[in-house]
Amino acid sequence: MSKESFISLREVSKNFKVSGGLLRAVNKVSFDINKGETLGLVGESGCGKSTLGRVVMGVYQPSEGEIIVKGEPLHIKSAKDRYKYAKVAQMIFQDPYASLNPRMTVGDIIAEGMEIHKMYDAKKRKERVDELLETVGLNKEYASRFPHEFSGGQRQRIGIARALAIEPEFLVCDEPISALDVSIQSQIINLLIDLQQKLGLTYLFIAHDLDIVRYISDRIAVMYLGHVMEIGDSDEVYNNALHPYSQALLSAVPIPDPDMEKQKQRIILQGDVPSPIDVPKGCPFAGRCRYAKDKCSEERPELREVKAGHQVACHFVDEINHLK
């Protein structure tokens, strides 16, 4: 059975004018997220993954390219367009405290979206708030309290309840657990998985922890300097990364077994990440790649399928990985 694409990016770029020129935060990114799946987006800090998440959310308008949502081009040019798209897509933020208004009660925070979208009467909204709190694992009595009265994990559950309030189909999860204690992270991840199964949600999950991304994601996309370098099935990318950058990232993931950790061969990248204001005309990773040749500095590699469902942007991927 063919998969139904929920959202498609086609050569999407996002540039910002800065004093030194044009900062190219996202550069000609193309991928699909299928209905009901989770696409994990990983990469080093500053690679553009959070900017891409905001472009997908409509917070930033693409400088180039097109976003297609449920078969229709996404154009947000007015408050009315943003209002309409908010019913489709919502965001879970990295900082569960800064994203909640400290002067509002939890009940008002969760109900705010329903009021804006004129959903239900006051009594039904209160019932819906209670229901959402219980859905995310919190007591409905918490509705009358304020954000500062909760732990980080509880605040993130409140943020998730707020995101679900107007019944969106798609959530952009922007590093939703990075600010939480390790002991709480797995609880939030499992909650997101349960909600996806229960409500049929589609996720773009942004993170830098490859183990977490592998656990929650159906597919993984690896970003470097605003480009997608590799994308494929989660286990396939994790166990059989083909791009030299992905291989280096994965080599840094700790292995729980001390003996295996000692034997692991770490790939140490040389050099610095190029400036996004002065992106190389060829492969953005060429200056740090141990396999780079002249062609890599002159010609940008296209993201192409090298195995079924596994795409890589590398001129010499077949040679490097001995693919037939």
C-alpha positions as CSV (number, residue, x, y, z in Angstrom):
1,M,0.0,0.0,0.0
2,S,1.4,3.4,-1.0
3,K,2.0,5.9,1.7
4,E,0.1,9.2,1.8
5,S,2.3,12.3,2.0
6,F,1.0,14.8,4.6
7,I,3.6,17.5,4.0
8,S,6.1,18.0,1.2
9,L,9.1,20.3,1.0
10,R,10.4,21.1,-2.5
11,E,13.7,22.9,-2.7
12,V,12.9,25.0,0.3
13,S,15.5,27.7,1.4
14,K,15.4,30.3,4.1
15,N,17.8,33.2,4.0
16,F,18.3,36.1,6.5
17,K,19.8,39.5,5.7
18,V,22.7,40.2,8.1
19,S,25.4,42.8,8.3
20,G,27.9,40.4,6.6
21,G,25.7,39.5,3.7
22,L,23.1,36.8,3.3
23,L,22.9,34.0,6.0
24,R,21.7,30.8,4.3
25,A,20.1,29.0,7.2
26,V,18.2,26.4,5.1
27,N,19.4,25.5,1.6
28,K,17.2,23.7,-1.0
29,V,15.7,21.1,1.3
30,S,13.4,18.6,-0.1
31,F,11.6,15.7,1.7
32,D,8.1,14.3,2.4
33,I,6.5,13.5,5.8
34,N,3.9,10.8,5.4
35,K,0.6,10.9,7.2
36,G,0.9,9.3,10.7
37,E,4.7,9.0,10.7
38,T,7.5,10.7,12.6
39,L,10.4,12.2,10.7
40,G,13.4,12.8,12.9
41,L,15.6,15.8,12.0
42,V,19.1,15.7,13.4
43,G,22.4,17.6,13.1
44,E,24.8,19.7,15.1
45,S,23.8,23.0,16.7
46,G,23.5,25.7,14.1
47,C,22.8,23.4,11.2
48,G,19.4,25.0,10.5
49,K,17.1,22.3,11.9
50,S,15.1,24.6,14.2
51,T,14.9,27.3,11.5
52,L,13.5,24.6,9.1
53,G,10.9,23.7,11.8
54,R,9.7,27.3,11.9
55,V,9.5,27.4,8.2
56,V,7.3,24.3,8.2
57,M,5.2,25.9,10.9
58,G,4.8,29.1,8.8
59,V,6.6,31.3,11.4
60,Y,9.1,32.1,8.7
61,Q,8.3,32.3,5.0
62,P,10.5,30.3,2.6
63,S,12.9,32.5,0.6
64,E,12.7,29.9,-2.2
65,G,10.9,26.7,-2.8
66,E,7.4,25.4,-1.9
67,I,5.7,23.6,0.9
68,I,2.7,21.5,0.1
69,V,0.3,20.5,3.0
70,K,-2.3,17.8,2.3
71,G,-1.9,18.4,-1.4
72,E,-2.3,22.2,-1.3
73,P,0.5,24.8,-1.5
74,L,1.1,26.5,1.8
75,H,0.9,30.3,1.5
76,I,0.8,32.3,4.7
77,K,0.4,35.9,3.8
78,S,-2.1,37.2,6.3
79,A,-3.4,36.7,9.8
80,K,-6.3,34.7,8.3
81,D,-3.9,32.3,6.6
82,R,-2.0,31.8,9.9
83,Y,-5.3,31.3,11.8
84,K,-6.4,28.6,9.3
85,Y,-3.0,26.8,9.3
86,A,-2.9,26.7,13.2
87,K,-5.8,24.2,13.0
88,V,-3.5,21.9,11.1
89,A,-0.1,22.4,12.7
90,Q,1.1,23.2,16.2
91,M,4.5,23.3,17.9
92,I,6.0,21.9,21.1
93,F,8.8,24.1,22.2
94,Q,12.2,23.3,23.7
95,D,11.9,25.4,26.9
96,P,8.7,24.2,28.7
97,Y,8.9,27.2,31.1
98,A,9.6,30.1,28.7
99,S,6.9,29.0,26.4
100,L,4.1,29.2,29.0
101,N,2.7,32.6,30.1
102,P,3.6,32.8,33.9
103,R,0.6,35.1,34.5
104,M,-2.0,32.7,33.2
105,T,-3.3,29.6,34.9
106,V,-2.8,26.2,33.3
107,G,-6.5,26.1,32.4
108,D,-6.4,29.4,30.6
109,I,-3.2,28.5,28.8
110,I,-4.7,25.3,27.4
111,A,-8.1,27.0,26.7
112,E,-6.6,30.0,24.9
113,G,-6.4,28.4,21.5
114,M,-10.0,27.1,21.8
115,E,-11.2,30.6,22.6
116,I,-9.3,32.1,19.7
117,H,-10.8,29.6,17.3
118,K,-14.2,29.9,18.9
119,M,-14.4,26.2,19.8
120,Y,-17.1,25.2,22.2
121,D,-18.8,27.3,24.9
122,A,-17.2,28.1,28.3
123,K,-18.5,24.9,30.0
124,K,-17.4,22.6,27.2
125,R,-13.9,24.3,27.1
126,K,-13.4,23.6,30.8
127,E,-14.4,20.0,30.2
128,R,-12.0,19.8,27.3
129,V,-9.2,21.3,29.5
130,D,-9.8,18.7,32.1
131,E,-9.8,16.0,29.5
132,L,-6.5,17.2,27.9
133,L,-4.8,17.4,31.3
134,E,-5.7,13.8,32.0
135,T,-4.7,12.8,28.5
136,V,-1.1,14.0,29.1
137,G,-0.9,12.4,32.5
138,L,-1.8,15.3,34.8
139,N,-4.5,15.8,37.4
140,K,-7.4,18.0,36.2
141,E,-7.2,19.9,39.5
142,Y,-4.0,21.4,38.2
143,A,-6.0,23.7,35.9
144,S,-6.2,26.4,38.5
145,R,-2.5,26.5,39.2
146,F,0.3,28.6,37.5
147,P,3.3,27.3,35.5
148,H,5.9,28.1,38.2
149,E,4.2,25.5,40.5
150,F,5.3,22.6,38.2
151,S,8.4,20.6,37.4
152,G,10.0,20.8,34.0
153,G,8.4,17.5,32.9
154,Q,5.0,18.6,34.1
155,R,5.3,22.0,32.3
156,Q,6.2,20.1,29.1
157,R,3.1,18.0,29.5
158,I,1.1,21.3,29.8
159,G,2.7,22.5,26.6
160,I,1.7,19.3,24.8
161,A,-1.9,19.7,26.1
162,R,-1.9,23.2,24.8
163,A,-0.7,22.1,21.4
164,L,-3.4,19.4,21.2
165,A,-6.2,21.8,22.3
166,I,-7.4,22.8,18.8
167,E,-7.0,19.2,17.5
168,P,-4.2,19.7,15.0
169,E,-3.0,16.8,12.7
170,F,0.7,17.8,12.7
171,L,3.1,18.7,15.4
172,V,6.6,20.2,15.1
173,C,8.5,19.0,18.2
174,D,11.5,21.4,18.5
175,E,14.0,19.6,20.8
176,P,11.1,19.0,23.3
177,I,13.1,17.0,25.8
178,S,16.6,18.7,25.7
179,A,15.8,20.9,28.7
180,L,14.5,18.0,30.8
181,D,16.2,15.7,33.2
182,V,17.3,12.4,31.7
183,S,14.9,10.5,34.0
184,I,11.9,12.5,32.6
185,Q,12.9,12.4,28.9
186,S,11.7,8.9,28.3
187,Q,8.3,9.6,29.9
188,I,7.7,12.5,27.5
189,I,8.9,10.5,24.5
190,N,6.6,7.6,25.4
191,L,3.7,10.1,25.9
192,L,4.3,11.5,22.4
193,I,4.3,8.0,20.9
194,D,1.1,7.1,22.7
195,L,-0.6,10.3,21.6
196,Q,0.5,9.6,18.0
197,Q,-1.0,6.2,18.0
198,K,-4.2,7.4,19.7
199,L,-4.8,10.5,17.7
200,G,-3.2,9.6,14.4
201,L,-0.8,12.5,14.6
202,T,2.1,13.3,12.2
203,Y,5.4,14.6,13.7
204,L,8.5,16.4,12.7
205,F,10.8,15.7,15.6
206,I,13.9,17.9,15.9
207,A,16.7,16.8,18.1
208,H,20.5,16.3,18.4
209,D,20.4,13.0,20.4
210,L,20.5,10.3,17.8
211,D,19.4,7.5,20.2
212,I,16.2,9.4,21.1
213,V,15.5,10.2,17.5
214,R,16.0,6.6,16.5
215,Y,13.6,5.5,19.2
216,I,10.7,7.8,18.2
217,S,11.2,8.2,14.5
218,D,10.1,6.2,11.5
219,R,12.7,7.9,9.3
220,I,15.7,10.2,10.0
221,A,17.0,13.2,8.0
222,V,20.5,14.4,8.8
223,M,21.2,18.1,8.3
224,Y,24.5,19.9,7.9
225,L,24.9,23.6,7.2
226,G,21.3,24.0,6.0
227,H,21.4,21.0,3.7
228,V,19.9,17.5,4.1
229,M,22.8,15.1,3.6
230,E,21.0,11.8,4.2
231,I,17.5,10.5,4.8
232,G,16.1,7.1,5.2
233,D,14.4,4.5,7.5
234,S,15.4,5.1,11.1
235,D,17.1,1.7,11.7
236,E,18.7,1.8,8.3
237,V,20.3,5.2,8.8
238,Y,21.3,4.4,12.4
239,N,22.8,1.0,11.5
240,N,24.1,1.7,8.0
241,A,24.8,5.4,7.6
242,L,26.2,6.1,4.2
243,H,27.2,9.8,4.3
244,P,30.6,10.5,5.9
245,Y,29.0,13.2,8.1
246,S,26.3,10.8,9.3
247,Q,28.9,8.2,10.0
248,A,30.9,10.7,12.1
249,L,27.8,11.8,14.1
250,L,26.9,8.2,14.9
251,S,30.5,7.3,15.9
252,A,30.1,9.8,18.7
253,V,27.0,8.1,20.2
254,P,27.9,6.3,23.4
255,I,27.5,2.5,23.6
256,P,26.1,1.2,27.0
257,D,28.5,-1.8,26.9
258,P,31.9,-0.6,28.3
259,D,33.9,-3.2,26.3
260,M,32.2,-2.3,23.0
261,E,32.6,1.4,23.8
262,K,36.4,0.9,24.1
263,Q,36.6,-1.0,20.8
264,K,34.5,1.6,18.9
265,Q,36.3,3.6,16.3
266,R,35.5,7.3,16.7
267,I,35.6,9.5,13.6
268,I,37.1,12.8,14.5
269,L,36.2,15.6,12.1
270,Q,38.9,18.0,11.2
271,G,38.4,21.7,10.5
272,D,35.5,24.0,11.3
273,V,31.9,24.3,10.0
274,P,31.9,26.9,7.2
275,S,30.0,30.1,7.7
276,P,26.4,30.0,6.6
277,I,27.1,33.5,5.1
278,D,29.7,32.0,2.8
279,V,28.5,28.5,2.0
280,P,30.9,26.6,-0.3
281,K,29.6,26.2,-3.9
282,G,30.3,22.5,-3.8
283,C,29.4,20.0,-1.1
284,P,29.1,21.9,2.2
285,F,30.9,19.1,4.0
286,A,33.8,18.9,1.6
287,G,36.2,20.9,3.8
288,R,35.9,18.4,6.6
289,C,35.4,15.2,4.7
290,R,38.3,12.7,4.6
291,Y,37.1,11.3,1.3
292,A,36.7,14.7,-0.5
293,K,38.0,15.1,-4.1
294,D,38.2,18.0,-6.4
295,K,34.7,17.5,-7.7
296,C,33.3,17.9,-4.1
297,S,34.6,21.4,-3.9
298,E,33.2,22.4,-7.3
299,E,29.8,20.7,-7.6
300,R,27.0,20.4,-5.1
301,P,25.8,16.8,-4.8
302,E,22.1,16.1,-5.2
303,L,20.2,14.1,-2.7
304,R,19.7,10.8,-4.6
305,E,18.3,7.4,-3.8
306,V,21.2,4.9,-3.5
307,K,19.2,2.1,-1.8
308,A,15.4,1.6,-1.6
309,G,14.1,4.5,0.5
310,H,17.6,5.7,1.4
311,Q,18.8,9.0,-0.1
312,V,22.3,10.5,0.2
313,A,23.9,13.7,-1.0
314,C,27.4,12.5,-1.8
315,H,29.2,12.2,-5.2
316,F,31.2,9.2,-4.1
317,V,28.8,7.4,-1.7
318,D,29.0,4.2,-3.8
319,E,32.8,4.1,-3.7
320,I,33.1,5.0,0.0
321,N,30.6,2.3,1.1
322,H,31.5,-0.2,-1.6
323,L,27.9,-0.2,-2.9
324,K,27.2,-2.1,-6.2
